[in-house]
Structures are given as structure tokens and as C-alpha cells.
Amino acid sequence: MKKAKINDDDMLPEYDFSGVKGVRGKYYKRLQEGYTIKIHKADGSTIVKEVPPRAGTITLEPDVRPYFPDSESVNRTLRSLITLISNRTKSAAKGKSKRELLAKARTKRTQRF
């Protein structure tokens, strides 16, 4: 992880970051799940706005996360599954039953050993 460079010309003397230890992505998970904004108006009223996760956001369950540390690994795995599904669909379209496909797969497995 690269450290951000601070331009001293833009920083005022009262800004002191020497003792700050920031945590990258501290609120990332919560933002992905959606969040609530509360706006307190001068007249004493409060507006509450619910912000849902972005469209297309996909959340991995905790037991799956160790196997997929980043988006690239998830996409690579899903692409390989898509290939398997499309191959199976093409085989089924040729008129072969599931039983015939399984028998063929077993034959190939036994021939390898």
C-alpha cells in the first residue's frame, strides 16, 4: 500500500497528522451494506434518508470470503463456471440425457487411471 504524499504548500500549520494512524477501508463494509443519513435542521426537525447498496453490489458470506480475497478471483471462478454451464447446455442440446452424460464422464474418469 502506498502512502499518500502530503503537499506542504496546501496544508495549514494547525493540521498535524504526525500522530494519526489511519485504517484503510475502515467503513467500506458498512457502506456496501447501505447506510442511513440523518439531517438535523435548525428548526429542530430531522430528516432520515436510507441509502441502499449500489445496484449490482454483491456480498459474499463470511465462510466464502477467505477463498475470494478480491474481485479478480471471484470473476475468474465465475467465468470458469460459465464455461462449464455452457458446455453442459450444448451437450444437452444435442439430445443426450443426463444419464448418458454421466456415463460418459465416468468412462473418461476410469480411462485416465
Backbone as CSV, one residue per row, in Angstrom:
resi,resn,N_x,N_y,N_z,CA_x,CA_y,CA_z,C_x,C_y,C_z
1,MET,0.843,-1.163,0.000,0.000,0.000,0.000,0.892,1.229,0.000
2,LYS,0.617,2.169,-0.892,1.395,3.385,-0.981,0.861,4.408,0.008
3,LYS,1.763,5.171,0.590,1.350,6.252,1.471,1.058,7.473,0.630
4,ALA,0.011,8.192,1.017,-0.341,9.394,0.289,0.690,10.478,0.569
5,LYS,1.071,11.190,-0.474,2.010,12.289,-0.309,1.230,13.540,0.076
6,ILE,1.725,14.242,1.056,1.067,15.462,1.517,1.856,16.652,0.983
7,ASN,1.154,17.507,0.283,1.773,18.700,-0.256,1.784,19.758,0.846
8,ASP,2.966,20.120,1.322,3.093,21.071,2.424,2.567,22.457,2.074
9,ASP,2.535,22.805,0.799,2.051,24.125,0.400,0.556,24.286,0.670
10,ASP,-0.202,23.175,0.599,-1.648,23.237,0.781,-2.072,23.056,2.238
11,MET,-1.165,22.628,3.083,-1.516,22.301,4.456,-1.298,23.504,5.376
12,LEU,-2.275,23.764,6.212,-2.136,24.833,7.196,-1.342,24.323,8.394
13,PRO,-0.682,25.182,9.128,0.155,24.740,10.242,-0.619,23.996,11.327
14,GLU,-1.905,24.306,11.498,-2.674,23.643,12.560,-3.072,22.194,12.226
15,TYR,-2.864,21.773,10.980,-3.114,20.381,10.614,-1.906,19.542,10.999
16,ASP,-2.103,18.648,11.943,-0.987,17.808,12.396,-1.394,16.349,12.242
17,PHE,-0.788,15.658,11.279,-1.088,14.255,11.036,-0.015,13.318,11.576
18,SER,0.897,13.848,12.364,2.023,13.028,12.825,1.593,11.893,13.744
19,GLY,0.577,12.089,14.560,0.161,11.042,15.497,-1.028,10.231,15.021
20,VAL,-1.489,10.477,13.816,-2.682,9.801,13.304,-2.285,8.502,12.624
21,LYS,-2.951,7.440,12.998,-2.740,6.156,12.330,-4.061,5.764,11.675
22,GLY,-4.174,6.043,10.404,-5.405,5.760,9.679,-5.539,4.286,9.336
23,VAL,-6.773,3.870,9.178,-7.075,2.492,8.803,-7.762,2.534,7.454
24,ARG,-7.162,1.898,6.475,-7.724,1.903,5.128,-8.967,1.017,5.068
25,GLY,-10.036,1.552,4.480,-11.264,0.778,4.299,-12.029,0.506,5.573
26,LYS,-11.873,1.333,6.581,-12.494,1.089,7.891,-14.020,0.967,7.784
27,TYR,-14.646,1.795,6.971,-16.099,1.796,6.857,-16.596,1.216,5.534
28,TYR,-15.716,0.609,4.778,-16.065,0.092,3.454,-17.196,-0.926,3.531
29,LYS,-17.084,-1.879,4.441,-18.080,-2.944,4.545,-19.463,-2.374,4.854
30,ARG,-19.508,-1.453,5.800,-20.799,-0.872,6.167,-21.405,-0.080,5.015
31,LEU,-20.565,0.617,4.252,-21.079,1.371,3.114,-21.647,0.447,2.053
32,GLN,-21.047,-0.725,1.878,-21.530,-1.682,0.884,-22.879,-2.266,1.281
33,GLU,-23.173,-2.290,2.564,-24.444,-2.840,3.046,-25.561,-1.808,3.015
34,GLY,-25.233,-0.560,2.742,-26.200,0.524,2.786,-26.038,1.277,4.096
35,TYR,-26.597,2.476,4.159,-26.440,3.270,5.358,-27.571,4.279,5.475
36,THR,-27.638,4.944,6.619,-28.663,5.926,6.910,-28.010,7.279,7.124
37,ILE,-28.615,8.319,6.556,-28.144,9.685,6.762,-29.211,10.415,7.571
38,LYS,-28.800,11.060,8.664,-29.718,11.878,9.459,-29.307,13.334,9.313
39,ILE,-30.264,14.164,8.898,-30.009,15.592,8.732,-30.816,16.326,9.791
40,HIS,-30.112,17.016,10.671,-30.759,17.775,11.740,-30.876,19.229,11.287
41,LYS,-32.111,19.692,11.151,-32.350,21.049,10.675,-32.344,22.034,11.844
42,ALA,-32.182,23.303,11.505,-32.120,24.356,12.519,-33.423,24.478,13.303
43,ASP,-34.551,24.127,12.674,-35.838,24.246,13.362,-36.104,23.075,14.317
44,GLY,-35.160,22.142,14.423,-35.300,21.012,15.350,-35.803,19.733,14.695
45,SER,-36.240,19.815,13.464,-36.720,18.614,12.773,-35.530,17.809,12.240
46,THR,-35.788,16.532,11.994,-34.754,15.631,11.492,-35.261,14.919,10.251
47,ILE,-34.437,14.863,9.237,-34.754,14.117,8.022,-33.875,12.871,8.025
48,VAL,-34.512,11.715,7.814,-33.770,10.453,7.766,-33.841,9.920,6.340
49,LYS,-32.667,9.660,5.768,-32.606,9.148,4.397,-31.879,7.814,4.399
50,GLU,-32.540,6.762,3.911,-31.932,5.440,3.790,-31.242,5.343,2.436
51,VAL,-29.972,4.974,2.444,-29.210,4.834,1.204,-28.917,3.349,1.007
52,PRO,-29.573,2.725,0.032,-29.350,1.283,-0.204,-28.008,1.049,-0.878
53,PRO,-27.546,-0.199,-0.890,-26.307,-0.506,-1.616,-26.473,-0.187,-3.098
54,ARG,-25.364,0.074,-3.769,-25.408,0.350,-5.203,-25.982,-0.837,-5.964
55,ALA,-26.613,-0.546,-7.088,-27.129,-1.609,-7.944,-25.963,-2.465,-8.417
56,GLY,-26.127,-3.760,-8.354,-25.071,-4.659,-8.793,-24.108,-5.059,-7.688
57,THR,-24.300,-4.521,-6.479,-23.420,-4.878,-5.372,-23.695,-6.321,-4.962
58,ILE,-22.651,-7.097,-4.868,-22.759,-8.493,-4.472,-21.974,-8.678,-3.191
59,THR,-22.588,-9.322,-2.213,-21.939,-9.519,-0.924,-21.625,-10.992,-0.734
60,LEU,-20.399,-11.284,-0.342,-20.007,-12.658,-0.072,-20.259,-12.984,1.394
61,GLU,-20.687,-14.194,1.646,-20.885,-14.649,3.017,-19.519,-14.834,3.687
62,PRO,-19.465,-14.713,5.015,-18.186,-14.796,5.727,-17.411,-16.094,5.495
63,ASP,-18.101,-17.226,5.332,-17.393,-18.500,5.144,-16.763,-18.619,3.757
64,VAL,-17.201,-17.800,2.806,-16.691,-17.849,1.438,-15.552,-16.847,1.234
65,ARG,-15.540,-15.779,1.994,-14.575,-14.690,1.805,-13.115,-15.122,1.814
66,PRO,-12.692,-16.061,2.667,-11.267,-16.440,2.642,-10.808,-17.018,1.300
67,TYR,-11.730,-17.593,0.545,-11.384,-18.198,-0.748,-11.345,-17.170,-1.876
68,PHE,-11.960,-16.024,-1.659,-12.041,-14.988,-2.683,-11.609,-13.649,-2.088
69,PRO,-10.313,-13.392,-2.053,-9.823,-12.176,-1.416,-10.083,-10.893,-2.208
70,ASP,-10.382,-11.022,-3.502,-10.595,-9.823,-4.308,-11.570,-10.105,-5.450
71,SER,-11.964,-9.060,-6.144,-12.924,-9.190,-7.252,-12.390,-10.055,-8.377
72,GLU,-11.095,-9.955,-8.630,-10.494,-10.724,-9.721,-10.675,-12.227,-9.505
73,SER,-10.469,-12.697,-8.281,-10.601,-14.137,-8.013,-12.051,-14.597,-8.147
74,VAL,-12.984,-13.763,-7.741,-14.408,-14.107,-7.892,-14.768,-14.195,-9.366
75,ASN,-14.363,-13.198,-10.140,-14.693,-13.181,-11.575,-14.054,-14.343,-12.323
76,ARG,-12.815,-14.682,-11.981,-12.125,-15.808,-12.634,-12.892,-17.109,-12.386
77,THR,-13.304,-17.324,-11.147,-14.039,-18.544,-10.797,-15.393,-18.592,-11.494
78,LEU,-16.096,-17.475,-11.501,-17.404,-17.445,-12.158,-17.283,-17.669,-13.664
79,ARG,-16.237,-17.132,-14.276,-16.039,-17.364,-15.716,-15.811,-18.845,-16.012
80,SER,-15.077,-19.525,-15.131,-14.857,-20.963,-15.359,-16.159,-21.741,-15.183
81,LEU,-16.995,-21.319,-14.246,-18.306,-21.968,-14.082,-19.201,-21.712,-15.295
82,ILE,-19.135,-20.513,-15.828,-19.933,-20.202,-17.024,-19.527,-21.110,-18.171
83,THR,-18.228,-21.358,-18.310,-17.741,-22.262,-19.354,-18.312,-23.660,-19.155
84,LEU,-18.289,-24.144,-17.911,-18.842,-25.477,-17.624,-20.333,-25.543,-17.918
85,ILE,-21.048,-24.506,-17.529,-22.501,-24.486,-17.753,-22.807,-24.450,-19.244
86,SER,-22.077,-23.618,-19.983,-22.349,-23.531,-21.424,-21.999,-24.839,-22.133
87,ASN,-20.942,-25.530,-21.691,-20.602,-26.829,-22.275,-21.690,-27.854,-21.990
88,ARG,-22.220,-27.844,-20.783,-23.282,-28.781,-20.414,-24.541,-28.488,-21.214
89,THR,-24.843,-27.214,-21.385,-26.034,-26.829,-22.149,-25.911,-27.272,-23.597
90,LYS,-24.721,-27.109,-24.165,-24.510,-27.532,-25.555,-24.666,-29.047,-25.685
91,SER,-24.155,-29.801,-24.709,-24.278,-31.259,-24.754,-25.735,-31.687,-24.633
92,ALA,-26.455,-31.023,-23.754,-27.867,-31.367,-23.561,-28.671,-31.020,-24.809
93,ALA,-28.263,-29.961,-25.500,-28.978,-29.547,-26.707,-28.817,-30.555,-27.828
94,LYS,-27.768,-31.359,-27.782,-27.556,-32.359,-28.816,-28.457,-33.575,-28.619
95,GLY,-29.276,-33.575,-27.578,-30.224,-34.657,-27.376,-29.754,-35.727,-26.407
96,LYS,-28.664,-35.519,-25.717,-28.178,-36.520,-24.769,-28.854,-36.312,-23.418
97,SER,-29.205,-37.389,-22.789,-29.829,-37.300,-21.470,-28.757,-37.146,-20.403
98,LYS,-29.189,-36.778,-19.209,-28.253,-36.643,-18.089,-27.566,-37.980,-17.811
99,ARG,-28.312,-39.057,-17.918,-27.751,-40.384,-17.651,-26.617,-40.691,-18.621
100,GLU,-26.814,-40.359,-19.897,-25.768,-40.590,-20.900,-24.538,-39.723,-20.640
101,LEU,-24.761,-38.476,-20.245,-23.652,-37.579,-19.948,-22.847,-38.071,-18.750
102,LEU,-23.534,-38.544,-17.700,-22.847,-39.052,-16.509,-22.062,-40.324,-16.832
103,ALA,-22.651,-41.207,-17.633,-21.953,-42.434,-18.011,-20.698,-42.108,-18.810
104,LYS,-20.784,-41.141,-19.687,-19.633,-40.731,-20.477,-18.539,-40.137,-19.582
105,ALA,-18.951,-39.338,-18.601,-17.983,-38.740,-17.673,-17.293,-39.815,-16.845
106,ARG,-18.055,-40.831,-16.386,-17.468,-41.925,-15.601,-16.460,-42.707,-16.434
107,THR,-16.799,-42.937,-17.694,-15.909,-43.667,-18.596,-14.592,-42.927,-18.770
108,LYS,-14.675,-41.620,-18.954,-13.462,-40.813,-19.113,-12.611,-40.861,-17.862
109,ARG,-13.264,-40.823,-16.681,-12.523,-40.851,-15.421,-11.791,-42.181,-15.246
110,THR,-12.447,-43.266,-15.545,-11.839,-44.578,-15.355,-10.724,-44.829,-16.381
111,GLN,-10.835,-44.241,-17.550,-9.805,-44.400,-18.570,-8.517,-43.692,-18.195
112,ARG,-8.627,-42.601,-17.430,-7.436,-41.846,-17.023,-6.568,-42.631,-16.058
113,PHE,-7.165,-43.452,-15.213,-6.418,-44.134,-14.156,-5.988,-45.471,-14.589
